[in-house]
Amino acid sequence: MVFPVTIFLSAFLLFQLQPMMGRFVLPWFGGGPAVWTACMLFFQTALLAGYAYAHWLARRTTKLSAWIHIALLAASVALLPIAPNAQIWKPSTSDNPTGRILLLLAATVGVPYFLLSSTTPLLQRWFHNARLGDSPWRLYALSNAGSFLALFSYPFLIEPWLRLRTQSTIWSAGYVVFAALCAWIAWKSGAAVTEVRAGAEKPEAESVRPPVGDILLWLGLSIVTSVLLLATTSQISQEVAVIPFLWIAPLAVYLLTFILTFDSDRWYRRGVFAVLAGVLAPVTCALVAATNGISILTQIAVDLGSLFAVCMVCHGELARTRPSPKHMTAFYLTIAAGGAIGGAFTALVAPRIFTELDEYPLALSAGCLLGFVSWIRSGAFAQWTSRNFEVRIPLMALLIGGATSLYAVTAIGAPSVVARRNFYGILRVSESSDQNGPFRQLTHGLIQHGFEYLDVDKRDRPTSYYGPHSGVALAIDARPKPRRVAVVGLGTGTLAAWGRAGDTYRFYEINPAVEAIARQWFYYLKDSKARTEVVLGDARVQLERELAAGRAHDYDVIAVDAFSSDSIPIHLLTTECADLYRQRLAPGGILALHISNRSLDLEPVARGMAQHLGWRVRMVIALPDKDTGENNSRWVLLTEKLETFQNSKIRDTILGWGARGQATITWTDDFASLWPIVRFK
């Protein structure tokens, strides 16, 4: 039992580490979905390194190989516990942080992750050497089951109840147990590692090397599923929230397909999944453009359904073409190489060559077409041409699904004046008109981040979420002139329209493309009567650095309006950040939180911040106004002094919103879970 127990434990620890480290680094790099993509690039590359090491070690012919592994295990234990240092790794600029994220993960968890990655293929090989009559392939399914359990348990049992530091301590203790078990196996299996018993292996079947065509097919199938996994994660998280259980859902589906296809041949019904993939792939592409018209649950279900169907086809074909156990480490190495290539393409190449999330329909198309190719290679062409409809219908479904999904690459994406894509997401500038005349708007994903009328006499009008009835407008009006206003999140720069002579509006923006668009395509910044400044970089990091430099109690209003598509990054709503806002606000200053959100109910979190600060709180709900171009918005206003509200129009807003008995959620940098506040409607 020591083999399966160790393999299961290694896989469990491996996939507990991924979301845990993602939660550590997410707040430091802007909170966008690309942070998780960069993390996945590291994990896939480290997995490739671990599989390459296992392949190399399994082929050694001396007992030294066992001692090499034991030495590395001992060295990895010496690096515990795992916990990145924020003072060292927090970025100081708004440049693409992918390299810094990769370096952080390598320095913090590189060695333990590398050894955990090597465990499954290495122990399968040792198991095969020790027990030639038993199949080692089900150990791979067991490994994926451990990974699946780890991912499933994290958002429901780990993240909601344990602080990050506690998670790190428990994980490190589990790793010590794993290292001891693995070292014991290495020591006991030394002979099996170093010597292949003469004549014990089947001389013909197992000595035949896999053909090049099979190797290329393995590589292609693994590349496609890797790209599809990451693209599905981006598609889901950029429109909902960048939170672990939404990262985990696609990864869990991905692993589930591995479990089913490698556990037994009975799970993968070629014809059934070919038809499902061929139908769901184009349906998913068609729904991408209509995301705003469907519920979140429907959106997630369709995306995950397509991922499951296409991955079942790809991983099912991998399982059908797997080699003899003698070549299993080469097989796993090829799969890991495909995963790393797919991760590199998604994280590094796609943002530079695509202005939309084009890798998503491309991966759906490629998955269907590679499934078609694999069928044809196995001799299905003759059955297809002989009018065997049990083969013809699935093959036609794959072919049509692949072709229509490929066409969707040219069809997806709303018409725009300009589109920009970088590490922080996809930005589009488009033009339209309403009863007030033509206007230009900025969207991030599918969410509007401000618009401006193009007529000269109307373009200084504050619109969207910042109109005259909005909470932030009331907050600015409540403070005496001249005003110093800090705005977390630039957008189109709409709040600058409220500026008057002598005022200073300082915008904090992490995405340099947003500033470029705001200055080139909108007039709010250049036409403002106030002095306007834009500080690039994560707002919290920049506010902390300015505080350390002596800038305290210098803002009359701090407006927090930083969105990652439709969600506020978690690290801007924690108690530690609330204390930072308190230190930067002048006496009587107002903290304004924009909580308009179709996916998250942020009201309990805002109440938690107010409770932590001990401040007065009001919520301002503004209704749409077509005459002024004002959108529906919800702002929560917090201040230390009650008279700030009583001496302004804020006194007429919702009074009992912060009353006792209402739901309150307090987030910290070490503990935050979005599960209780997601709206699945």
Secondary structure by P-SEA (a helix, b strand, c coil): caaaaaaaaaaaaaaaaaaaaaaaccccccccaaaaaaaaaaaaaaaaaaaaaaaaaaacccaaaaaaaaaaaaaaaaaccbbbbcccccccccccaaaaaaaaaaaccaaaaaaaaacaaaaaaaaaaacccccaaaaaaaaaaaaaaaaaaccccccccccaaaaaaaaaaaaaaaaaaaaaaaaaaccccccccccccccccccccccaaaaaaaaaaaaaaaaaaaaaaaaaaaaccccaaaaaaaaaaaaaaaaaaaaccccccaaaaaaaaacaaaaaaaaccccccccaaaaaaaaaaaaaaaaaaaaaaaaaacccccaaaaaaaaaaaaaaaaaaaacccccccccccaaaaaaaaaaaaaaaaaaaaacaaaaaaacccccaaaaaaaaaaaaaaaaaccccccccccccccccbbbbbbbcccccccccccccccccccccccccccccccccccccccaaaaaaaaccccbbbbbcccccccccccccccbbbbbbbccaaaaaaaacccccccccccbbbbbcccaaaaaaaaaaacccccccbbbbbcccccccccccccaaaaaaaaaaccccbbbbbbcccccccaaaaaaaaaaaacbbbbbbbbccccccccccbbbbbbbccaaaaaacccccccccccccccbbbbbcccccccccccccc
